[in-house]
Amino acid sequence: MSVTTEDLKRALRISHSEDDAMLSAYLLTAKQFVISAIDQTLTDENFGDDPRFDFAVSLLAQHWYINRGVDGATYVPDSVVSMIQQLRGVDYATGK
């Protein structure tokens, strides 16, 4: 599973499409941020169906959307950091 713009809109309770481009950009950037924080040699395909990856990406994109224009770009929520730390401990060659 991979987080989609529609998933993000549901999580944020957004019913309009005016911010779709912004949400897509936040989602793509959050995905790259999380991957880079874990291991820059990986891609999103390495994470398969690990819900922690999708959760971290979704939470970070939501955080950036909610805090746009504030100090949201410099702070990473503790829940995202926790997911990243857990994902760093996984051996992606074996999945354990």
Biopython code that builds the backbone (N, CA, C, O; Angstrom):
import numpy as np
from Bio.PDB.StructureBuilder import StructureBuilder

atoms = [
    (1, "MET", "N", (0.842, -1.184, 0.000)),
    (1, "MET", "CA", (0.000, 0.000, 0.000)),
    (1, "MET", "C", (0.882, 1.241, 0.000)),
    (1, "MET", "O", (1.948, 1.263, 0.616)),
    (2, "SER", "N", (0.445, 2.220, -0.665)),
    (2, "SER", "CA", (1.146, 3.495, -0.684)),
    (2, "SER", "C", (0.117, 4.593, -0.442)),
    (2, "SER", "O", (-0.998, 4.532, -0.959)),
    (3, "VAL", "N", (0.487, 5.569, 0.326)),
    (3, "VAL", "CA", (-0.436, 6.657, 0.656)),
    (3, "VAL", "C", (-0.730, 7.467, -0.602)),
    (3, "VAL", "O", (0.185, 7.835, -1.339)),
    (4, "THR", "N", (-1.995, 7.740, -0.842)),
    (4, "THR", "CA", (-2.411, 8.532, -1.995)),
    (4, "THR", "C", (-2.893, 9.904, -1.542)),
    (4, "THR", "O", (-3.096, 10.149, -0.353)),
    (5, "THR", "N", (-3.069, 10.775, -2.496)),
    (5, "THR", "CA", (-3.614, 12.101, -2.190)),
    (5, "THR", "C", (-5.010, 11.968, -1.599)),
    (5, "THR", "O", (-5.373, 12.716, -0.691)),
    (6, "GLU", "N", (-5.790, 11.026, -2.102)),
    (6, "GLU", "CA", (-7.141, 10.808, -1.565)),
    (6, "GLU", "C", (-7.087, 10.335, -0.117)),
    (6, "GLU", "O", (-7.904, 10.761, 0.699)),
    (7, "ASP", "N", (-6.136, 9.458, 0.217)),
    (7, "ASP", "CA", (-5.953, 9.024, 1.607)),
    (7, "ASP", "C", (-5.638, 10.223, 2.495)),
    (7, "ASP", "O", (-6.183, 10.367, 3.589)),
    (8, "LEU", "N", (-4.757, 11.068, 2.006)),
    (8, "LEU", "CA", (-4.353, 12.252, 2.758)),
    (8, "LEU", "C", (-5.535, 13.199, 2.959)),
    (8, "LEU", "O", (-5.717, 13.749, 4.045)),
    (9, "LYS", "N", (-6.328, 13.384, 1.919)),
    (9, "LYS", "CA", (-7.504, 14.254, 2.021)),
    (9, "LYS", "C", (-8.502, 13.706, 3.041)),
    (9, "LYS", "O", (-9.092, 14.473, 3.802)),
    (10, "ARG", "N", (-8.694, 12.381, 3.062)),
    (10, "ARG", "CA", (-9.599, 11.785, 4.053)),
    (10, "ARG", "C", (-9.067, 12.006, 5.466)),
    (10, "ARG", "O", (-9.826, 12.352, 6.372)),
    (11, "ALA", "N", (-7.770, 11.807, 5.651)),
    (11, "ALA", "CA", (-7.171, 11.988, 6.973)),
    (11, "ALA", "C", (-7.301, 13.428, 7.460)),
    (11, "ALA", "O", (-7.474, 13.679, 8.653)),
    (12, "LEU", "N", (-7.216, 14.363, 6.524)),
    (12, "LEU", "CA", (-7.307, 15.791, 6.862)),
    (12, "LEU", "C", (-8.740, 16.317, 6.801)),
    (12, "LEU", "O", (-9.001, 17.480, 7.109)),
    (13, "ARG", "N", (-9.662, 15.445, 6.399)),
    (13, "ARG", "CA", (-11.083, 15.811, 6.249)),
    (13, "ARG", "C", (-11.269, 16.957, 5.255)),
    (13, "ARG", "O", (-11.979, 17.928, 5.519)),
    (14, "ILE", "N", (-10.613, 16.815, 4.111)),
    (14, "ILE", "CA", (-10.711, 17.805, 3.037)),
    (14, "ILE", "C", (-11.622, 17.236, 1.959)),
    (14, "ILE", "O", (-11.386, 16.138, 1.457)),
    (15, "SER", "N", (-12.661, 17.983, 1.604)),
    (15, "SER", "CA", (-13.603, 17.496, 0.592)),
    (15, "SER", "C", (-13.450, 18.206, -0.752)),
    (15, "SER", "O", (-14.025, 17.765, -1.747)),
    (16, "HIS", "N", (-12.692, 19.286, -0.796)),
    (16, "HIS", "CA", (-12.514, 20.027, -2.050)),
    (16, "HIS", "C", (-11.231, 19.581, -2.746)),
    (16, "HIS", "O", (-10.433, 18.836, -2.177)),
    (17, "SER", "N", (-11.045, 20.035, -3.962)),
    (17, "SER", "CA", (-9.853, 19.642, -4.726)),
    (17, "SER", "C", (-8.885, 20.805, -4.947)),
    (17, "SER", "O", (-7.913, 20.672, -5.690)),
    (18, "GLU", "N", (-9.145, 21.928, -4.311)),
    (18, "GLU", "CA", (-8.320, 23.123, -4.517)),
    (18, "GLU", "C", (-6.861, 22.927, -4.096)),
    (18, "GLU", "O", (-5.961, 23.533, -4.678)),
    (19, "ASP", "N", (-6.630, 22.095, -3.101)),
    (19, "ASP", "CA", (-5.271, 21.901, -2.586)),
    (19, "ASP", "C", (-4.630, 20.595, -3.053)),
    (19, "ASP", "O", (-3.600, 20.189, -2.515)),
    (20, "ASP", "N", (-5.219, 19.941, -4.034)),
    (20, "ASP", "CA", (-4.706, 18.640, -4.479)),
    (20, "ASP", "C", (-3.249, 18.696, -4.924)),
    (20, "ASP", "O", (-2.471, 17.808, -4.577)),
    (21, "ALA", "N", (-2.870, 19.706, -5.673)),
    (21, "ALA", "CA", (-1.485, 19.814, -6.144)),
    (21, "ALA", "C", (-0.530, 19.991, -4.964)),
    (21, "ALA", "O", (0.548, 19.396, -4.936)),
    (22, "MET", "N", (-0.926, 20.803, -3.997)),
    (22, "MET", "CA", (-0.099, 21.022, -2.817)),
    (22, "MET", "C", (0.019, 19.729, -2.008)),
    (22, "MET", "O", (1.107, 19.375, -1.554)),
    (23, "LEU", "N", (-1.097, 19.031, -1.830)),
    (23, "LEU", "CA", (-1.080, 17.782, -1.075)),
    (23, "LEU", "C", (-0.215, 16.729, -1.768)),
    (23, "LEU", "O", (0.510, 15.985, -1.108)),
    (24, "SER", "N", (-0.293, 16.671, -3.079)),
    (24, "SER", "CA", (0.543, 15.724, -3.834)),
    (24, "SER", "C", (2.019, 16.041, -3.649)),
    (24, "SER", "O", (2.840, 15.136, -3.496)),
    (25, "ALA", "N", (2.352, 17.318, -3.663)),
    (25, "ALA", "CA", (3.743, 17.735, -3.457)),
    (25, "ALA", "C", (4.207, 17.399, -2.042)),
    (25, "ALA", "O", (5.320, 16.910, -1.853)),
    (26, "TYR", "N", (3.360, 17.659, -1.051)),
    (26, "TYR", "CA", (3.704, 17.315, 0.329)),
    (26, "TYR", "C", (3.907, 15.811, 0.465)),
    (26, "TYR", "O", (4.833, 15.363, 1.142)),
    (27, "LEU", "N", (3.050, 15.040, -0.171)),
    (27, "LEU", "CA", (3.127, 13.587, -0.088)),
    (27, "LEU", "C", (4.418, 13.059, -0.710)),
    (27, "LEU", "O", (5.096, 12.219, -0.118)),
    (28, "LEU", "N", (4.751, 13.539, -1.881)),
    (28, "LEU", "CA", (5.979, 13.116, -2.556)),
    (28, "LEU", "C", (7.212, 13.514, -1.746)),
    (28, "LEU", "O", (8.149, 12.728, -1.601)),
    (29, "THR", "N", (7.204, 14.728, -1.224)),
    (29, "THR", "CA", (8.337, 15.216, -0.432)),
    (29, "THR", "C", (8.458, 14.458, 0.883)),
    (29, "THR", "O", (9.564, 14.126, 1.309)),
    (30, "ALA", "N", (7.324, 14.183, 1.529)),
    (30, "ALA", "CA", (7.344, 13.423, 2.783)),
    (30, "ALA", "C", (7.889, 12.021, 2.554)),
    (30, "ALA", "O", (8.654, 11.506, 3.369)),
    (31, "LYS", "N", (7.496, 11.405, 1.446)),
    (31, "LYS", "CA", (7.986, 10.064, 1.118)),
    (31, "LYS", "C", (9.506, 10.086, 0.955)),
    (31, "LYS", "O", (10.200, 9.226, 1.497)),
    (32, "GLN", "N", (10.023, 11.060, 0.215)),
    (32, "GLN", "CA", (11.468, 11.161, 0.018)),
    (32, "GLN", "C", (12.188, 11.500, 1.322)),
    (32, "GLN", "O", (13.294, 11.016, 1.565)),
    (33, "PHE", "N", (11.570, 12.323, 2.154)),
    (33, "PHE", "CA", (12.151, 12.685, 3.444)),
    (33, "PHE", "C", (12.317, 11.441, 4.309)),
    (33, "PHE", "O", (13.388, 11.205, 4.868)),
    (34, "VAL", "N", (11.257, 10.646, 4.416)),
    (34, "VAL", "CA", (11.292, 9.452, 5.262)),
    (34, "VAL", "C", (12.306, 8.448, 4.721)),
    (34, "VAL", "O", (13.087, 7.885, 5.488)),
    (35, "ILE", "N", (12.301, 8.220, 3.417)),
    (35, "ILE", "CA", (13.265, 7.289, 2.820)),
    (35, "ILE", "C", (14.692, 7.755, 3.088)),
    (35, "ILE", "O", (15.536, 6.953, 3.488)),
    (36, "SER", "N", (14.974, 9.028, 2.876)),
    (36, "SER", "CA", (16.324, 9.562, 3.090)),
    (36, "SER", "C", (16.750, 9.469, 4.545)),
    (36, "SER", "O", (17.929, 9.267, 4.837)),
    (37, "ALA", "N", (15.804, 9.616, 5.455)),
    (37, "ALA", "CA", (16.122, 9.526, 6.878)),
    (37, "ALA", "C", (16.441, 8.092, 7.297)),
    (37, "ALA", "O", (17.145, 7.869, 8.282)),
    (38, "ILE", "N", (15.922, 7.124, 6.548)),
    (38, "ILE", "CA", (16.160, 5.717, 6.873)),
    (38, "ILE", "C", (17.428, 5.216, 6.189)),
    (38, "ILE", "O", (18.351, 4.741, 6.850)),
    (39, "ASP", "N", (17.466, 5.325, 4.864)),
    (39, "ASP", "CA", (18.609, 4.846, 4.079)),
    (39, "ASP", "C", (18.432, 5.348, 2.652)),
    (39, "ASP", "O", (17.492, 4.951, 1.965)),
    (40, "GLN", "N", (19.319, 6.205, 2.213)),
    (40, "GLN", "CA", (19.178, 6.839, 0.901)),
    (40, "GLN", "C", (19.309, 5.874, -0.268)),
    (40, "GLN", "O", (18.999, 6.233, -1.403)),
    (41, "THR", "N", (19.764, 4.659, -0.005)),
    (41, "THR", "CA", (19.893, 3.690, -1.096)),
    (41, "THR", "C", (18.590, 2.945, -1.362)),
    (41, "THR", "O", (18.505, 2.180, -2.323)),
    (42, "LEU", "N", (17.576, 3.154, -0.531)),
    (42, "LEU", "CA", (16.300, 2.456, -0.670)),
    (42, "LEU", "C", (15.314, 3.256, -1.514)),
    (42, "LEU", "O", (15.512, 4.446, -1.762)),
    (43, "THR", "N", (14.257, 2.590, -1.950)),
    (43, "THR", "CA", (13.131, 3.252, -2.616)),
    (43, "THR", "C", (11.871, 2.872, -1.855)),
    (43, "THR", "O", (11.917, 2.028, -0.960)),
    (44, "ASP", "N", (10.751, 3.483, -2.201)),
    (44, "ASP", "CA", (9.510, 3.159, -1.496)),
    (44, "ASP", "C", (9.102, 1.703, -1.707)),
    (44, "ASP", "O", (8.356, 1.152, -0.897)),
    (45, "GLU", "N", (9.575, 1.074, -2.772)),
    (45, "GLU", "CA", (9.267, -0.336, -3.021)),
    (45, "GLU", "C", (9.890, -1.248, -1.969)),
    (45, "GLU", "O", (9.373, -2.336, -1.717)),
    (46, "ASN", "N", (10.989, -0.824, -1.352)),
    (46, "ASN", "CA", (11.627, -1.621, -0.311)),
    (46, "ASN", "C", (10.753, -1.770, 0.925)),
    (46, "ASN", "O", (10.932, -2.706, 1.704)),
    (47, "PHE", "N", (9.822, -0.866, 1.107)),
    (47, "PHE", "CA", (9.012, -0.879, 2.320)),
    (47, "PHE", "C", (7.744, -1.704, 2.168)),
    (47, "PHE", "O", (7.028, -1.935, 3.142)),
    (48, "GLY", "N", (7.462, -2.151, 0.937)),
    (48, "GLY", "CA", (6.330, -3.039, 0.692)),
    (48, "GLY", "C", (5.062, -2.584, 1.374)),
    (48, "GLY", "O", (4.589, -1.467, 1.163)),
    (49, "ASP", "N", (4.525, -3.457, 2.188)),
    (49, "ASP", "CA", (3.270, -3.177, 2.881)),
    (49, "ASP", "C", (3.484, -2.798, 4.342)),
    (49, "ASP", "O", (2.565, -2.927, 5.152)),
    (50, "ASP", "N", (4.672, -2.337, 4.689)),
    (50, "ASP", "CA", (4.937, -1.969, 6.083)),
    (50, "ASP", "C", (4.106, -0.743, 6.439)),
    (50, "ASP", "O", (4.352, 0.340, 5.908)),
    (51, "PRO", "N", (3.128, -0.893, 7.324)),
    (51, "PRO", "CA", (2.249, 0.234, 7.654)),
    (51, "PRO", "C", (2.975, 1.389, 8.339)),
    (51, "PRO", "O", (2.500, 2.524, 8.308)),
    (52, "ARG", "N", (4.113, 1.110, 8.952)),
    (52, "ARG", "CA", (4.857, 2.185, 9.617)),
    (52, "ARG", "C", (5.364, 3.207, 8.612)),
    (52, "ARG", "O", (5.379, 4.405, 8.894)),
    (53, "PHE", "N", (5.781, 2.737, 7.439)),
    (53, "PHE", "CA", (6.263, 3.647, 6.402)),
    (53, "PHE", "C", (5.129, 4.557, 5.936)),
    (53, "PHE", "O", (5.283, 5.777, 5.886)),
    (54, "ASP", "N", (3.997, 3.959, 5.598)),
    (54, "ASP", "CA", (2.853, 4.751, 5.139)),
    (54, "ASP", "C", (2.377, 5.714, 6.221)),
    (54, "ASP", "O", (2.016, 6.855, 5.933)),
    (55, "PHE", "N", (2.381, 5.248, 7.470)),
    (55, "PHE", "CA", (1.946, 6.088, 8.584)),
    (55, "PHE", "C", (2.871, 7.293, 8.745)),
    (55, "PHE", "O", (2.404, 8.419, 8.918)),
    (56, "ALA", "N", (4.176, 7.058, 8.689)),
    (56, "ALA", "CA", (5.144, 8.154, 8.827)),
    (56, "ALA", "C", (4.990, 9.162, 7.695)),
    (56, "ALA", "O", (5.007, 10.370, 7.932)),
    (57, "VAL", "N", (4.840, 8.672, 6.467)),
    (57, "VAL", "CA", (4.674, 9.557, 5.309)),
    (57, "VAL", "C", (3.397, 10.375, 5.451)),
    (57, "VAL", "O", (3.406, 11.588, 5.241)),
    (58, "SER", "N", (2.308, 9.720, 5.805)),
    (58, "SER", "CA", (1.027, 10.419, 5.949)),
    (58, "SER", "C", (1.080, 11.463, 7.061)),
    (58, "SER", "O", (0.644, 12.599, 6.874)),
    (59, "LEU", "N", (1.613, 11.075, 8.212)),
    (59, "LEU", "CA", (1.698, 12.023, 9.333)),
    (59, "LEU", "C", (2.536, 13.247, 8.990)),
    (59, "LEU", "O", (2.175, 14.372, 9.336)),
    (60, "LEU", "N", (3.653, 13.024, 8.310)),
    (60, "LEU", "CA", (4.524, 14.143, 7.967)),
    (60, "LEU", "C", (3.850, 15.068, 6.955)),
    (60, "LEU", "O", (3.908, 16.290, 7.096)),
    (61, "ALA", "N", (3.220, 14.500, 5.949)),
    (61, "ALA", "CA", (2.514, 15.318, 4.955)),
    (61, "ALA", "C", (1.368, 16.090, 5.607)),
    (61, "ALA", "O", (1.151, 17.261, 5.293)),
    (62, "GLN", "N", (0.636, 15.442, 6.510)),
    (62, "GLN", "CA", (-0.442, 16.135, 7.228)),
    (62, "GLN", "C", (0.122, 17.279, 8.060)),
    (62, "GLN", "O", (-0.434, 18.377, 8.070)),
    (63, "HIS", "N", (1.213, 17.026, 8.748)),
    (63, "HIS", "CA", (1.843, 18.053, 9.586)),
    (63, "HIS", "C", (2.231, 19.271, 8.751)),
    (63, "HIS", "O", (1.966, 20.409, 9.139)),
    (64, "TRP", "N", (2.860, 19.024, 7.603)),
    (64, "TRP", "CA", (3.269, 20.137, 6.743)),
    (64, "TRP", "C", (2.067, 20.905, 6.219)),
    (64, "TRP", "O", (2.115, 22.130, 6.109)),
    (65, "TYR", "N", (0.991, 20.202, 5.896)),
    (65, "TYR", "CA", (-0.203, 20.877, 5.382)),
    (65, "TYR", "C", (-0.849, 21.737, 6.479)),
    (65, "TYR", "O", (-1.182, 22.900, 6.251)),
    (66, "ILE", "N", (-1.016, 21.161, 7.642)),
    (66, "ILE", "CA", (-1.665, 21.873, 8.753)),
    (66, "ILE", "C", (-0.835, 23.069, 9.205)),
    (66, "ILE", "O", (-1.387, 24.100, 9.587)),
    (67, "ASN", "N", (0.480, 22.937, 9.162)),
    (67, "ASN", "CA", (1.370, 23.988, 9.665)),
    (67, "ASN", "C", (2.042, 24.791, 8.563)),
    (67, "ASN", "O", (3.074, 25.421, 8.796)),
    (68, "ARG", "N", (1.470, 24.775, 7.371)),
    (68, "ARG", "CA", (2.077, 25.544, 6.270)),
    (68, "ARG", "C", (2.065, 27.021, 6.640)),
    (68, "ARG", "O", (1.091, 27.531, 7.194)),
    (69, "GLY", "N", (3.142, 27.684, 6.330)),
    (69, "GLY", "CA", (3.235, 29.105, 6.634)),
    (69, "GLY", "C", (3.659, 29.389, 8.060)),
    (69, "GLY", "O", (3.920, 30.538, 8.416)),
    (70, "VAL", "N", (3.731, 28.350, 8.877)),
    (70, "VAL", "CA", (4.175, 28.520, 10.264)),
    (70, "VAL", "C", (5.590, 27.938, 10.327)),
    (70, "VAL", "O", (6.365, 28.101, 9.385)),
    (71, "ASP", "N", (5.925, 27.276, 11.404)),
    (71, "ASP", "CA", (7.250, 26.697, 11.561)),
    (71, "ASP", "C", (7.229, 25.209, 11.245)),
    (71, "ASP", "O", (8.069, 24.457, 11.739)),
    (72, "GLY", "N", (6.286, 24.785, 10.436)),
    (72, "GLY", "CA", (6.086, 23.373, 10.154)),
    (72, "GLY", "C", (7.206, 22.705, 9.400)),
    (72, "GLY", "O", (7.376, 21.491, 9.514)),
    (73, "ALA", "N", (7.973, 23.446, 8.638)),
    (73, "ALA", "CA", (9.013, 22.834, 7.811)),
    (73, "ALA", "C", (10.264, 22.486, 8.605)),
    (73, "ALA", "O", (11.083, 21.694, 8.139)),
    (74, "THR", "N", (10.427, 23.053, 9.782)),
    (74, "THR", "CA", (11.647, 22.802, 10.539)),
    (74, "THR", "C", (11.462, 21.774, 11.645)),
    (74, "THR", "O", (12.448, 21.257, 12.170)),
    (75, "TYR", "N", (10.236, 21.469, 12.008)),
    (75, "TYR", "CA", (9.967, 20.527, 13.089)),
    (75, "TYR", "C", (9.382, 19.241, 12.512)),
    (75, "TYR", "O", (8.453, 19.281, 11.705)),
    (76, "VAL", "N", (9.927, 18.112, 12.926)),
    (76, "VAL", "CA", (9.378, 16.815, 12.536)),
    (76, "VAL", "C", (8.697, 16.232, 13.773)),
    (76, "VAL", "O", (9.337, 16.081, 14.813)),
    (77, "PRO", "N", (7.413, 15.903, 13.675)),
    (77, "PRO", "CA", (6.690, 15.377, 14.835)),
    (77, "PRO", "C", (7.362, 14.130, 15.422)),
    (77, "PRO", "O", (7.933, 13.317, 14.695)),
    (78, "ASP", "N", (7.282, 13.998, 16.734)),
    (78, "ASP", "CA", (7.900, 12.868, 17.423)),
    (78, "ASP", "C", (7.389, 11.528, 16.906)),
    (78, "ASP", "O", (8.149, 10.562, 16.839)),
    (79, "SER", "N", (6.119, 11.457, 16.543)),
    (79, "SER", "CA", (5.565, 10.198, 16.038)),
    (79, "SER", "C", (6.225, 9.792, 14.725)),
    (79, "SER", "O", (6.419, 8.603, 14.473)),
    (80, "VAL", "N", (6.570, 10.759, 13.893)),
    (80, "VAL", "CA", (7.260, 10.467, 12.632)),
    (80, "VAL", "C", (8.685, 10.008, 12.924)),
    (80, "VAL", "O", (9.163, 9.044, 12.326)),
    (81, "VAL", "N", (9.360, 10.691, 13.836)),
    (81, "VAL", "CA", (10.724, 10.312, 14.216)),
    (81, "VAL", "C", (10.733, 8.887, 14.776)),
    (81, "VAL", "O", (11.632, 8.105, 14.465)),
    (82, "SER", "N", (9.744, 8.550, 15.594)),
    (82, "SER", "CA", (9.644, 7.208, 16.162)),
    (82, "SER", "C", (9.499, 6.146, 15.077)),
    (82, "SER", "O", (10.152, 5.104, 15.137)),
    (83, "MET", "N", (8.649, 6.404, 14.088)),
    (83, "MET", "CA", (8.472, 5.452, 12.985)),
    (83, "MET", "C", (9.770, 5.303, 12.182)),
    (83, "MET", "O", (10.142, 4.195, 11.798)),
    (84, "ILE", "N", (10.449, 6.416, 11.935)),
    (84, "ILE", "CA", (11.715, 6.377, 11.193)),
    (84, "ILE", "C", (12.741, 5.540, 11.956)),
    (84, "ILE", "O", (13.444, 4.730, 11.353)),
    (85, "GLN", "N", (12.834, 5.725, 13.263)),
    (85, "GLN", "CA", (13.797, 4.969, 14.061)),
    (85, "GLN", "C", (13.492, 3.475, 14.021)),
    (85, "GLN", "O", (14.409, 2.656, 13.953)),
    (86, "GLN", "N", (12.217, 3.118, 14.063)),
    (86, "GLN", "CA", (11.852, 1.704, 13.971)),
    (86, "GLN", "C", (12.209, 1.134, 12.604)),
    (86, "GLN", "O", (12.705, 0.011, 12.506)),
    (87, "LEU", "N", (11.959, 1.899, 11.557)),
    (87, "LEU", "CA", (12.239, 1.430, 10.201)),
    (87, "LEU", "C", (13.734, 1.315, 9.924)),
    (87, "LEU", "O", (14.143, 0.527, 9.072)),
    (88, "ARG", "N", (14.543, 2.079, 10.623)),
    (88, "ARG", "CA", (16.001, 1.981, 10.452)),
    (88, "ARG", "C", (16.520, 0.627, 10.915)),
    (88, "ARG", "O", (17.565, 0.169, 10.452)),
    (89, "GLY", "N", (15.802, -0.008, 11.816)),
    (89, "GLY", "CA", (16.251, -1.289, 12.360)),
    (89, "GLY", "C", (15.870, -2.494, 11.525)),
    (89, "GLY", "O", (16.212, -3.619, 11.889)),
    (90, "VAL", "N", (15.176, -2.297, 10.423)),
    (90, "VAL", "CA", (14.727, -3.415, 9.588)),
    (90, "VAL", "C", (15.787, -3.745, 8.545)),
    (90, "VAL", "O", (16.345, -2.851, 7.908)),
    (91, "ASP", "N", (16.059, -5.031, 8.377)),
    (91, "ASP", "CA", (16.958, -5.485, 7.309)),
    (91, "ASP", "C", (16.094, -5.701, 6.074)),
    (91, "ASP", "O", (15.348, -6.677, 6.003)),
    (92, "TYR", "N", (16.186, -4.814, 5.118)),
    (92, "TYR", "CA", (15.289, -4.858, 3.964)),
    (92, "TYR", "C", (15.631, -5.969, 2.983)),
    (92, "TYR", "O", (14.847, -6.257, 2.079)),
    (93, "ALA", "N", (16.782, -6.592, 3.149)),
    (93, "ALA", "CA", (17.112, -7.746, 2.310)),
    (93, "ALA", "C", (16.303, -8.969, 2.751)),
    (93, "ALA", "O", (15.900, -9.789, 1.926)),
    (94, "THR", "N", (16.071, -9.080, 4.067)),
    (94, "THR", "CA", (15.328, -10.227, 4.596)),
    (94, "THR", "C", (13.933, -9.856, 5.054)),
    (94, "THR", "O", (13.089, -10.734, 5.233)),
    (95, "GLY", "N", (13.670, -8.561, 5.249)),
    (95, "GLY", "CA", (12.365, -8.120, 5.728)),
    (95, "GLY", "C", (12.202, -8.236, 7.226)),
    (95, "GLY", "O", (11.087, -8.112, 7.734)),
    (96, "LYS", "N", (13.295, -8.473, 7.952)),
    (96, "LYS", "CA", (13.210, -8.625, 9.412)),
    (96, "LYS", "C", (13.995, -7.543, 10.114)),
    (96, "LYS", "O", (14.039, -7.511, 11.344)),
]
sb = StructureBuilder()
sb.init_structure("model")
sb.init_model(0)
sb.init_chain("A")
sb.init_seg("    ")
for serial, (resi, resn, name, xyz) in enumerate(atoms, 1):
    if name == "N":
        sb.init_residue(resn, " ", resi, " ")
    sb.init_atom(name, np.array(xyz, "f"), 0.0, 1.0, " ", f" {name:<3s}", serial, name[0])
structure = sb.get_structure()
